[in-house]
């Protein structure tokens, strides 16, 4: 059942998911394969009018984005896919109406593309095409796109992408930031898809 609001909220882990949301929720697991498969199944089951993907992410040190900062994804880029052809998409643009709704809810949040990589720090050795990197966004948005459902990615920064010492990551600040704003963004998104 979807609950009161016709939105599916997807997060990789329980700590990224706000408690008591008035809608269907999904813990999709970590990485693009788990996220795509589980999101597709949940969309088929719940038939939401929109998908909101929330979680934590890393930011490139040079970008100067502080831990706990919020980032609304204007696009999701699959940085692991290096095919130079039309065989598979590498970038998905955020749904315009959902993007506007999130920006109304979070007017001070950054809005920029977010890379998806199956490796923590996966984009460090490759091209630095995005200042923010996570592990599931492209997969969730692609599953939604294939189902004809508008979707949006929202992240809170936990670390510098280049920092390999996870003890120096700011998990608590990022988890607190994302769970605090999810209900507000959910309400705005639900209002625009009802």
Secondary structure, DSSP 8 states (H G I E B T S, - for coil): ---SSSEEEEESSGGGS-SS-SSEEEE--SSHHHHHHHHHHHHHHH--SEEEEEEEEEE-GGGT--TT-EEEEEEEEETT----SSSS-SEEE--HHHHHHHHHHTTTSEEEEEEE-SSTTTTSSS----SEEESSHHHHHHHHHHHT-EEEEEEEEEEETT---GGGS-HHHHHHHHHHHHHHHHHHHHHHH-
